[in-house]
Amino acid sequence: MSSPRIDEDLRETIMTRPDVILEDPDLMRALIAANERAMGGNIVDLRGIAMDRLEARLDRLEDTHRSVIAAAYENLAGTNQVHRAILRLMDPVEFEPFLRDLGGEVAEILRVDVVKLVLESVQNDDDPAIKRLGSVLSVAAPGFIEGYLNGGRNAPLRQVTLRQIDSGEPEIYGEKADWIRSEACLKLDFGPGRLPGLLALGAEDPHQFTPQQGTDLLAFFTGVFERQMRRWLS
């Protein structure tokens, strides 16, 4: 019984352009499978095994390549985001507009739901001067920030703390505390002789801030913010 002949036009196309088949993974797999069937089950095709392994390795390399590219784009987007927020922070020439922008445009650029600036002070929240500065600023007793960041543990404080929480601290987030599920806490150093501050970025998304994320960009943002605050405080 004669084998069926291939269509002449198709044969001619393959003969003149073999690279079409070589560059098509599905066609190559079909040809390899047909070759293995023709050889029978008792013959070990080392070339086929090698190709399977090379194909699996190529798939892994492609997955890694895509992951690296995605991470690079994400880092670039994060860098641009922080740079835009910093430029916006540097625009106001008075403290009140600075705070308004912090809770408005800066929060939108950073894509967080709430931004709160906490300053330790012996002054009371009911002070009219503090109330005039709006809802972004809150005042806490000395020692509050350290206790909030380390939870009472005797551990060194990090400049940036990322964590998931069941709900926000009312003393910081006020009426919005119940729906805060993750936060970035930026510890602020205002220089010798001054009490520390805290910039809290709260998010409803529990995965927006997690301890596994990098903190380099937020650390840079913290450094710039500290310098801006020192200018206002002076």
C-alpha positions in Angstrom: 0.0 0.0 0.0 1.5 3.3 -1.1 1.8 6.2 1.3 -0.5 9.2 0.5 1.4 11.9 -1.3 1.5 15.4 0.0 -0.3 18.1 -2.0 2.2 19.4 -4.6 1.6 23.1 -3.8 2.1 22.5 -0.1 5.2 20.4 -0.9 6.6 23.2 -3.0 6.0 25.8 -0.3 7.8 23.6 2.3 10.7 23.0 0.0 11.2 26.6 -0.8 10.5 28.0 2.7 11.4 25.3 5.3 12.0 28.1 7.9 8.2 28.4 8.1 7.9 25.0 9.7 11.1 25.4 11.8 9.7 28.6 13.4 6.3 27.1 14.2 6.4 25.3 17.5 3.1 23.4 17.0 4.2 22.1 13.6 7.5 21.0 15.0 5.9 19.1 17.8 3.5 17.4 15.4 6.5 16.3 13.2 8.4 15.0 16.2 5.4 13.1 17.5 4.9 11.5 14.0 8.6 10.5 13.9 8.3 8.8 17.4 5.2 6.9 16.3 7.0 5.7 13.1 10.0 4.5 15.2 7.8 2.5 17.5 7.6 2.3 21.3 10.8 0.3 21.9 13.2 2.9 20.5 14.4 5.7 22.7 14.7 8.9 20.8 17.4 10.9 22.6 17.0 13.8 20.2 13.3 14.0 21.1 14.1 13.9 24.8 16.7 16.6 24.4 14.2 18.8 22.5 11.6 18.3 25.2 14.0 19.4 27.8 15.2 22.4 25.7 11.6 23.4 25.1 10.8 23.3 28.8 13.9 25.3 29.6 13.0 27.9 26.9 9.5 28.2 28.4 11.0 28.8 31.8 13.4 31.4 30.4 10.5 33.2 28.6 8.5 33.2 31.8 11.4 34.7 33.7 12.0 37.2 30.9 8.3 38.4 31.1 8.5 38.6 34.9 11.7 40.7 34.8 10.2 43.1 32.2 7.0 43.4 34.2 9.0 44.2 37.4 11.1 46.8 35.5 8.0 48.5 34.2 6.4 48.4 37.7 9.6 49.9 39.2 9.7 52.6 36.6 6.1 53.5 37.2 6.6 53.6 40.9 9.7 55.9 40.5 7.7 58.3 38.3 4.9 58.2 40.8 7.1 59.2 43.7 8.9 61.9 41.7 5.5 63.4 40.7 4.4 63.4 44.3 7.7 65.1 45.4 7.4 67.8 42.8 3.8 68.5 44.0 5.0 68.7 47.6 7.6 71.4 46.6 5.0 73.7 44.9 3.3 75.4 47.9 4.9 78.4 49.5 2.7 78.3 52.6 2.1 75.6 55.2 -1.7 75.4 54.9 -1.7 74.8 51.1 1.1 72.3 51.7 -1.2 70.3 54.0 -4.2 70.5 51.7 -2.1 69.2 48.8 -0.8 66.4 51.0 -4.3 65.1 51.6 -5.5 65.9 48.1 -3.3 65.8 45.0 -0.3 64.0 46.6 -2.6 61.3 48.0 -4.1 60.9 44.5 -0.7 60.7 42.8 0.4 58.0 45.3 -2.9 56.2 44.9 -3.7 56.0 48.6 -7.0 56.5 50.2 -5.8 58.5 53.2 -2.7 60.6 54.1 -2.3 61.7 57.7 0.6 63.7 59.2 1.0 63.0 62.9 3.2 65.4 65.0 4.1 64.7 68.6 3.5 67.7 70.8 2.4 68.8 74.2 -0.3 70.9 72.6 -3.8 69.7 72.5 -5.7 68.7 69.3 -8.4 71.3 70.4 -6.0 74.1 69.9 -7.6 76.5 67.3 -4.3 76.9 65.5 -4.1 73.1 64.9 -7.7 72.9 63.9 -7.2 75.6 61.3 -4.7 73.4 59.5 -7.3 70.9 58.4 -8.0 67.2 58.7 -4.6 66.0 57.4 -2.8 67.0 60.6 -3.2 65.3 64.0 -1.3 65.8 67.2 -0.3 63.0 69.6 1.4 62.9 72.9 5.2 62.4 73.1 6.0 58.7 72.7 2.9 57.8 70.7 4.7 57.2 67.4 7.3 54.8 68.8 4.5 52.8 70.5 2.4 52.7 67.4 5.3 51.5 65.2 6.8 48.8 67.4 3.6 47.8 69.2 5.3 48.0 72.6 8.2 45.8 71.6 11.8 46.8 72.4 12.9 46.9 68.7 14.6 49.6 66.6 12.3 51.7 64.6 12.6 51.5 60.8 12.2 54.6 58.7 9.5 52.9 56.6 7.1 50.3 57.9 4.7 48.5 55.5 2.0 46.3 57.0 -1.5 44.9 56.6 -3.9 45.7 59.4 -7.4 44.7 60.5 -8.4 48.4 60.8 -6.7 51.7 61.2 -5.8 53.5 64.4 -8.6 56.0 65.1 -6.2 58.5 66.6 -4.5 58.7 63.2 -7.2 58.0 60.7 -10.2 59.3 62.6 -13.6 58.3 61.1 -11.9 56.5 58.2 -10.1 54.1 60.4 -12.5 51.2 60.1 -11.9 50.6 56.4 -8.1 51.0 56.3 -6.6 47.5 55.6 -2.9 48.3 54.9 -0.6 51.2 55.6 2.8 52.7 55.0 4.2 54.4 58.0 7.0 56.9 57.3 8.9 57.9 60.5 10.0 61.5 60.3 13.1 63.0 61.9 12.9 66.8 62.2 16.4 67.2 63.6 18.0 67.6 67.1 15.8 68.8 69.9 12.5 68.2 68.0 9.9 65.5 68.6 9.5 63.0 65.8 6.6 62.9 63.3 4.8 60.2 61.3 3.4 60.3 57.8 0.8 57.5 57.5 -0.4 56.4 54.1 -3.6 54.3 54.5 -5.2 52.1 51.9 -8.5 50.2 51.7 -6.7 47.5 49.6 -5.1 45.0 52.0 -2.4 44.2 49.4 -1.3 47.7 48.6 1.3 47.7 51.4 2.8 44.4 52.6 6.1 43.7 54.5 7.5 41.9 51.4 7.6 45.0 49.3 10.7 47.1 48.8 10.9 50.4 50.6 13.7 52.3 48.7 11.3 54.7 46.9 9.3 55.5 50.0 12.5 56.0 52.0 13.6 58.6 49.4 10.1 60.2 49.6 10.5 60.3 53.4 13.8 62.1 53.2 12.4 64.8 50.9 9.3 65.2 53.1 11.5 65.5 56.3 13.4 68.4 54.6 10.3 70.1 53.6 8.8 69.9 57.1 12.0 71.2 58.7 11.7 74.3 56.5 8.1 74.8 57.7 9.0 74.1 61.3 11.8 76.6 61.3 
